[in-house]
Amino acid sequence: MLDPGICSRVDTYYVTVIENPKRSIRSGDLAQAAGVSTDTLRHYERLGILRKPPRTDGGYRSYPADALDRVNLIRNALASGFTLRELSTILQVRDTGGAPCQQVVEVAREKVQQLEIQIAQLTRLRDSLKSTVRGWDRRLKQTPDGDRARLLESLPKAKNQDVVTRRKSWEH
């Protein structure tokens, strides 16, 4: 349970990051605030979607306070289906002064189309599996207790199974 009292970690973070936006943030504090690991922050840096911060004299990363907004933007985009590769391209345009808005909406449109296809495929799979389960229920009623009904063997043959079988015969 979090201790929301004064001088607690929650309170200290709030005072450090939110109330003082010009203050820098160490990677552990940024990671905790954003709900990611410090490894994730370093990964974002390697991909160029999070600017590499300056380092303290002790070698610690010292992010600007607005880095939290950037990490939250990345996390929200990922949760909405954008990939790190897509974000890298989009944010590079943005960081160099461009306006990648048309690119963002096109990527989102493509994702909607992909989701529609996946939903249709999943609907067909669900319907097929429902039918299979009904058939298995009938089969189980006819199978004596303790005997195998060989349910998995009754599954429809995979569409590419014939190709794989033929390829194996060519190799021998």
C-alpha positions in Angstrom: 0.0 0.0 0.0 1.3 3.5 -0.8 2.0 5.9 1.9 0.6 9.2 0.7 1.8 11.2 3.7 4.2 14.1 3.8 7.8 13.0 3.0 6.5 9.7 1.6 7.8 8.5 -1.8 4.6 9.7 -3.4 4.8 13.1 -1.8 8.5 13.4 -2.6 7.9 12.6 -6.2 5.1 15.1 -6.5 7.2 17.8 -5.0 10.3 16.9 -7.1 8.7 16.4 -10.5 5.2 18.0 -10.7 5.6 21.1 -8.6 9.1 21.9 -10.0 9.0 21.4 -13.7 12.5 22.9 -14.3 14.1 20.4 -12.0 15.8 17.4 -13.5 14.7 13.8 -12.8 16.9 10.8 -12.3 16.1 7.7 -14.3 14.7 5.7 -11.4 12.3 8.5 -10.5 11.2 8.9 -14.1 10.7 5.2 -14.5 8.7 5.0 -11.4 6.5 7.9 -12.3 5.9 6.6 -15.8 5.3 3.0 -14.7 8.2 1.6 -16.7 11.6 0.2 -15.9 14.9 2.0 -16.3 15.8 -0.6 -18.9 12.7 0.6 -20.9 13.9 4.2 -20.7 17.4 3.2 -22.0 15.7 1.2 -24.8 13.6 4.3 -25.7 16.9 6.3 -25.8 18.6 3.7 -28.1 15.6 3.9 -30.5 15.8 7.7 -30.5 12.2 8.2 -29.2 13.5 9.6 -25.9 16.3 12.1 -25.9 19.5 11.0 -24.2 19.7 13.1 -21.1 22.8 14.8 -19.8 24.6 13.1 -17.0 25.5 14.3 -13.5 29.0 14.4 -12.3 28.4 11.0 -10.8 27.4 9.6 -14.2 23.6 9.4 -13.5 21.1 10.3 -16.2 19.4 13.6 -15.4 16.2 13.9 -17.5 14.4 17.2 -17.9 11.0 17.2 -16.2 9.2 17.1 -19.6 10.7 13.7 -20.2 7.7 12.3 -18.2 5.3 13.8 -20.7 7.3 12.2 -23.5 7.4 8.7 -21.9 3.6 9.0 -21.2 3.0 9.9 -24.8 5.0 6.8 -25.9 3.2 4.6 -23.5 -0.2 5.9 -24.6 0.7 5.5 -28.3 1.9 1.9 -27.6 -1.3 1.1 -25.7 -3.2 2.4 -28.8 -1.5 0.0 -31.1 1.4 2.1 -32.5 4.7 0.3 -32.6 8.1 1.6 -31.4 9.3 1.7 -35.0 6.3 3.8 -36.1 6.8 6.1 -33.1 10.5 6.4 -34.0 9.6 7.7 -37.5 6.8 9.9 -36.3 8.7 11.5 -33.4 11.8 12.1 -35.5 9.7 14.2 -37.8 8.1 16.0 -34.8 11.5 16.6 -33.1 12.9 18.2 -36.2 10.1 20.7 -36.3 7.8 18.8 -38.7 4.1 18.1 -38.3 3.6 14.3 -38.8 -0.2 14.6 -38.2 -1.1 13.2 -41.6 1.3 10.3 -41.1 -0.2 9.6 -37.6 -3.7 9.5 -38.9 -2.7 7.2 -41.9 -1.0 4.8 -39.6 -4.0 4.8 -37.3 -6.3 4.2 -40.4 -4.1 1.2 -41.4 -4.4 -0.1 -37.8 -8.2 0.1 -37.9 -8.2 -1.9 -41.2 -5.8 -4.5 -39.7 -8.1 -4.8 -36.7 -11.2 -5.3 -38.9 -9.4 -8.1 -40.6 -8.3 -9.7 -37.3 -11.8 -9.3 -35.9 -13.2 -11.1 -38.9 -10.6 -13.9 -38.6 -11.2 -14.3 -34.9 -15.0 -14.4 -35.5 -14.6 -17.2 -38.0 -12.2 -19.0 -35.6 -14.7 -18.6 -32.8 -17.6 -19.9 -34.9 -15.5 -22.8 -36.1 -14.4 -23.7 -32.6 -18.0 -23.5 -31.3 -19.0 -26.0 -34.0 -16.1 -28.2 -33.1 -17.0 -28.2 -29.5 -20.6 -29.1 -30.3 -19.3 -32.0 -32.3 -17.0 -33.1 -29.6 -19.8 -33.0 -27.0 -21.8 -35.4 -29.2 -18.7 -37.6 -29.7 -18.0 -37.6 -25.9 -21.6 -38.8 -25.2 -21.0 -41.7 -27.5 -17.6 -42.6 -26.1 -17.5 -45.1 -23.2 -16.0 -43.8 -20.0 -12.3 -44.3 -19.9 -12.0 -44.6 -23.6 -10.2 -41.9 -25.7 -12.5 -39.9 -28.0 -9.5 -38.7 -30.1 -10.8 -35.2 -30.2 -7.6 -33.5 -31.3 -7.2 -36.0 -34.1 -10.7 -34.9 -35.4 -9.7 -31.3 -35.9 -9.9 -30.1 -39.4 -6.6 -30.4 -41.4 -4.6 -27.2 -41.4 -4.7 -25.5 -44.8 -0.9 -25.5 -45.3 -0.4 -29.1 -44.0 -0.4 -30.6 -47.4 2.3 -28.2 -48.6 4.5 -29.1 -45.6 3.9 -32.8 -46.2 4.8 -32.5 -49.9 7.9 -30.5 -49.1 9.1 -33.2 -46.7 8.6 -35.9 -49.4 10.7 -33.8 -51.9 13.6 -33.5 -49.4 14.0 -37.3 -49.1 
